[in-house]
C-alpha cells in the first residue's frame, strides 16, 4: 500500500505519519510506503501508476491556496480511477465543494476534532476490505497518450505493432476496441 500525504505543515505531516504507522501495526498491514509532500508540484511529479493500493491524504489548503487539495484531487482522479482519496483539513466548510471537483473522496476529516486517528483507522479498515473484495481478475496497466489504462487480461484479444509509429502497439480487445499503447511489442513482452 502506498500512502501519499499532501500537507504543508511539518508538525501535522509528522502526526499523520505516526498515526499511519500505528494503524499499520494495529491492522497488521504488511507493507505501507508513506510518502509525504509539502507542495503540489512535488506530489504531482511522483504520481504512481494507477492502483487500488494508492491512498492519498490531502490537506485542502496548501501554501495559502484554499483549494489546492481539491484541485490536486481532481488531477489524481483523472490519472488514477482506482486510488482512494481522503481529505484532512481545517476547512470543513469545503465538504460540499468536493463533490463539484468529482474526486470521489472516501472521507473528509476535520483537523479540529480529536478523532482523526479513529476516523483514519476506520477508513483503512474500509480500504483493506475493498482491496480483498476485488474479484480475482488479473490486470495489466498500460501507458497510453492520455495516461494509464488498466485492462483486464481476459479482455485482451491480441497486440500488434502500430504501422504508423514504431514506438507504439495496438491493443485489440474482445469487445472490438483498438487502443494505441505507448510501448513496443518487445516492451510489452517484458
N, C-alpha and C positions, 0 to 999 in steps of 0.2 A: 504494500500500500504506500502510495506517495502522497504526502500531505504538504500542500503549498500554503504558506501563511503570507498574506499581504497586510502588514501592519507597520506604520512608520514610527511608532513609539517603542523604543527598545525594551522598556520595562514590561510593557504589555505583550510584546513579542515573546520575551523570555517566559512570562507567565503561561502563555499558550503552549510553548514548547514543553514546559514542565508538566502542565496538565495533560498534554498528549502522551507523554512518557508514562504517567500514572495510569491513564486509560489503557495504554498498550499492555501494561503489566496486569491490570485488573481483568481485562478481556482476553488475555493471553493471545494477543496479536503477534504472530511470529516475526513479521518484518514490517517496520514503519519507518520510511525515509521522510524526515521532516526537513523541509526546505523553506527557510524564512527569507522574506524580501521586504525591503523598506520603501521601494519605489516601483511604480507601474512598469516602467521600461525594462527593468531587470527581470521581473516576473514574465513579461511577455516574450523576452528573449529566450527564456528557458521552458516554454510550454512543451510538455511531453507529447508523445504520440497519444491519441485518444485511447482511453481505457476506463473501465469501471473501477479500477484501482486508484484513480486520481481523485483527490479530495482537495478543495480549495476553501480556505478560511479567509474571508475578505473583510477588511475594515472598509467602511464606505467612504470616509473622509481620509484622503492621503495628500499630504503636503499642501493643505489648505483648500484642495478641490473637494467640495462636499459631495460630488457624485462620481469620483474616480473609481471607487469599488464597483459601483453599478455599471459603469462603462466597461470596466475590465470583465465583469461577469458576462456581459453581452458578447464580448470578443471570445471569452473562453467557451461559451456555449456554442458559438458559431464554429469553433475549432474542434470541440470535443463534446459530442452529444451524450457521452456516457459518464462523464465526470459528475461528482457531487459538489455542489456549491453551498456554503454556509456563510451567512453574513454575521459578523460580530461587530457591533458599533454602539456608540452613544446616541446616534441619530435614529432613534426608533420611529421618529415621525416619517422616515422614508420607507417604512414597510409597504404601504400601498404602492409606492413608486416602483418597487422591484418588479411588480407584475408588468409594468409598461416596458421594462427592459427585456422581458421574456427570457430571463436567465434560469428559470425553473429551479430556484433555490430550495434546498431541503429545509432550512431553518433560518430564522432571523433572531439572533440572540442580542439582548440589550446588555451593554457592559456595566451599566449602573445597578444591576441586580447581582445578588450574591450566588446565584445558581448557575454560573457559566460552566463550571466543571460538570455539574449534574446534567445540564442540557447537552453538552458536548458528548458525554458518555452515552446518553440516550440516542443521540444521533449516530454514534459509531456502532451501537448495537443494531440500529436500523440498517446502516450501510453493510455491515457484515451479513445480516440476514439476506439483504438484497443480492449480495455477491454470491451467496450459497444457493439462492433460488434460481439463479440463471440456468437455463437449460444447458445441458452438456453439448453445446454447439462449438465447433472449432472455428475460430475467426482468423482471418488474415487481414492485417492492416496494410493498406496500400496507399502510396503517396500519389496524389493527382495534382493538377494545376490549381485546383480550388481548395486544397488542404489534404485531409486524410479521409480515406474511405475504409470502413470496416465491413468486410464481406464474409458471409457465411461460406465456408468451404464447400458445403453441399449445393450452393447456388452458382458455383463456378463451373462453367462448361469447358472452356479452354482459353489459353493465351496465344497470341500470335504477334510477330513483330509489326510495328507500325510502319507501313510503307512510306509514310511522309516524314518520319522522324526516327532516326536510328537509335535515339536515346529513350524511346518510349515503346510501350507494348499496348496491345489492345486486349481487353478482357471481355470475353463473351460469357454471358450468364445464361442460366437455364430459363430465365424469363425473357429471353431475346433482346437483352440490352447489350450494347457495345460501349465500353468505357475506356477512356485513354488513361493509362497508368504511366507515371514518370519513373520507369525502370525498364532495363532491357530484360530479355528472357534469361540471360545468364545471372543477372542480379536477382531476379525473381526466384530462380532455382536455389540460390544460396539462402 
